[in-house]
Amino acid sequence: ADIVGQKKPDGYISGLPGADIAENIFPVAGASMEPEVSNGAIIGVRQIDNWESLNTERIYMIITKEDRMIKRIEYDVENENILWCVSPNYPKFKIFKDDIIEIQRVCFVYNPK
């Protein structure tokens, strides 16, 4: 919550495609989204106004009460209170909408590899 609510930047990045529209920039730890988002990548994210109509083709940063993760989203066809987190390297898993604090759209990825 402290990171999401912080409005004062603590650094400067220039020359990365899409960085100009990013509202926040984060480092990535983990390989679940490789090869699109590598461990050690830097991502830029933007707040979205309505996360009830997410684009299943896009990548999102999902912040829950317990985790921060980078995933694609699938809707549950039987229960509207469930979203499925999808990544290429791990089985998909469900999260309940009530556990989500915020979802931000990934607008650029810089893979250092």
ROVEXRO-131661 format. One record per residue (C-alpha): residue in three letters; x, y, z. Coordinates in nm, 2 decimals, padded with zeros to 4 digits, always signed. Example, Ala and Ser with C-alpha at 12.3 -4.5 7.8 and 13.67 -1.06 7.14 Angstrom:
["ALA"; [+01.23; -00.45; +00.78]];
["SER"; [+01.37; -00.11; +00.71]];
//
This chain:
["ALA"; [+00.00; +00.00; +00.00]];
["ASP"; [+00.29; +00.24; +00.07]];
["ILE"; [+00.44; +00.18; -00.28]];
["VAL"; [+00.11; +00.21; -00.46]];
["GLY"; [+00.01; +00.53; -00.28]];
["GLN"; [+00.35; +00.70; -00.32]];
["LYS"; [+00.34; +00.99; -00.56]];
["LYS"; [+00.69; +01.12; -00.53]];
["PRO"; [+00.93; +00.96; -00.78]];
["ASP"; [+01.26; +00.83; -00.65]];
["GLY"; [+01.45; +00.80; -00.98]];
["TYR"; [+01.45; +00.88; -01.35]];
["ILE"; [+01.44; +00.66; -01.65]];
["SER"; [+01.45; +00.79; -02.01]];
["GLY"; [+01.46; +00.64; -02.36]];
["LEU"; [+01.26; +00.33; -02.29]];
["PRO"; [+00.96; +00.28; -02.53]];
["GLY"; [+00.64; +00.32; -02.34]];
["ALA"; [+00.81; +00.47; -02.03]];
["ASP"; [+00.65; +00.81; -02.11]];
["ILE"; [+00.30; +00.67; -02.03]];
["ALA"; [+00.40; +00.47; -01.72]];
["GLU"; [+00.28; +00.60; -01.39]];
["ASN"; [+00.50; +00.37; -01.18]];
["ILE"; [+00.80; +00.16; -01.26]];
["PHE"; [+00.89; -00.17; -01.08]];
["PRO"; [+01.15; -00.44; -01.09]];
["VAL"; [+01.04; -00.79; -01.15]];
["ALA"; [+01.15; -01.09; -00.94]];
["GLY"; [+01.04; -01.43; -01.07]];
["ALA"; [+01.02; -01.62; -01.40]];
["SER"; [+00.66; -01.71; -01.43]];
["MET"; [+00.60; -01.47; -01.73]];
["GLU"; [+00.92; -01.56; -01.93]];
["PRO"; [+01.00; -01.50; -02.21]];
["GLU"; [+00.78; -01.19; -02.23]];
["VAL"; [+00.88; -01.06; -01.88]];
["SER"; [+01.21; -01.19; -01.75]];
["ASN"; [+01.34; -01.22; -01.40]];
["GLY"; [+01.52; -00.89; -01.34]];
["ALA"; [+01.31; -00.70; -01.59]];
["ILE"; [+01.17; -00.35; -01.53]];
["ILE"; [+00.81; -00.29; -01.60]];
["GLY"; [+00.60; +00.03; -01.63]];
["VAL"; [+00.24; +00.02; -01.52]];
["ARG"; [-00.06; +00.25; -01.55]];
["GLN"; [-00.36; +00.26; -01.33]];
["ILE"; [-00.68; +00.15; -01.49]];
["ASP"; [-01.02; +00.30; -01.40]];
["ASN"; [-01.24; -00.01; -01.44]];
["TRP"; [-01.08; -00.35; -01.40]];
["GLU"; [-01.41; -00.53; -01.44]];
["SER"; [-01.35; -00.54; -01.82]];
["LEU"; [-00.99; -00.65; -01.85]];
["ASN"; [-00.84; -00.74; -02.18]];
["THR"; [-00.73; -01.11; -02.15]];
["GLU"; [-00.45; -01.04; -02.41]];
["ARG"; [-00.27; -00.79; -02.19]];
["ILE"; [-00.04; -00.83; -01.90]];
["TYR"; [-00.13; -00.68; -01.56]];
["MET"; [+00.03; -00.62; -01.22]];
["ILE"; [-00.22; -00.76; -00.97]];
["ILE"; [-00.19; -00.65; -00.61]];
["THR"; [-00.37; -00.86; -00.35]];
["LYS"; [-00.37; -00.85; +00.03]];
["GLU"; [-00.08; -01.10; +00.02]];
["ASP"; [+00.11; -01.07; -00.31]];
["ARG"; [+00.21; -00.85; -00.60]];
["MET"; [+00.22; -01.05; -00.93]];
["ILE"; [+00.25; -01.00; -01.31]];
["LYS"; [-00.01; -01.21; -01.49]];
["ARG"; [-00.26; -01.23; -01.77]];
["ILE"; [-00.62; -01.26; -01.65]];
["GLU"; [-00.90; -01.50; -01.75]];
["TYR"; [-01.26; -01.47; -01.63]];
["ASP"; [-01.43; -01.76; -01.46]];
["VAL"; [-01.73; -01.87; -01.66]];
["GLU"; [-01.92; -02.00; -01.36]];
["ASN"; [-01.84; -01.75; -01.08]];
["GLU"; [-01.81; -01.38; -01.15]];
["ASN"; [-01.62; -01.33; -00.82]];
["ILE"; [-01.32; -01.53; -00.94]];
["LEU"; [-01.04; -01.43; -01.18]];
["TRP"; [-00.78; -01.67; -01.31]];
["CYS"; [-00.42; -01.57; -01.31]];
["VAL"; [-00.24; -01.71; -01.62]];
["SER"; [+00.13; -01.73; -01.69]];
["PRO"; [+00.33; -01.94; -01.94]];
["ASN"; [+00.55; -02.12; -01.69]];
["TYR"; [+00.31; -02.22; -01.41]];
["PRO"; [-00.04; -02.36; -01.38]];
["LYS"; [-00.32; -02.10; -01.37]];
["PHE"; [-00.47; -02.03; -01.03]];
["LYS"; [-00.77; -01.84; -00.91]];
["ILE"; [-00.80; -01.53; -00.70]];
["PHE"; [-01.11; -01.38; -00.56]];
["LYS"; [-01.20; -01.03; -00.66]];
["ASP"; [-01.25; -00.93; -00.30]];
["ASP"; [-00.88; -01.01; -00.23]];
["ILE"; [-00.76; -00.77; -00.50]];
["ILE"; [-00.65; -00.43; -00.38]];
["GLU"; [-00.55; -00.29; -00.73]];
["ILE"; [-00.48; -00.40; -01.09]];
["GLN"; [-00.25; -00.20; -01.31]];
["ARG"; [-00.19; -00.25; -01.68]];
["VAL"; [+00.17; -00.32; -01.78]];
["CYS"; [+00.25; -00.06; -02.05]];
["PHE"; [+00.61; -00.15; -02.11]];
["VAL"; [+00.87; -00.41; -02.03]];
["TYR"; [+01.25; -00.38; -02.04]];
["ASN"; [+01.41; -00.72; -02.03]];
["PRO"; [+01.78; -00.67; -01.95]];
["LYS"; [+01.88; -01.01; -02.10]];
//
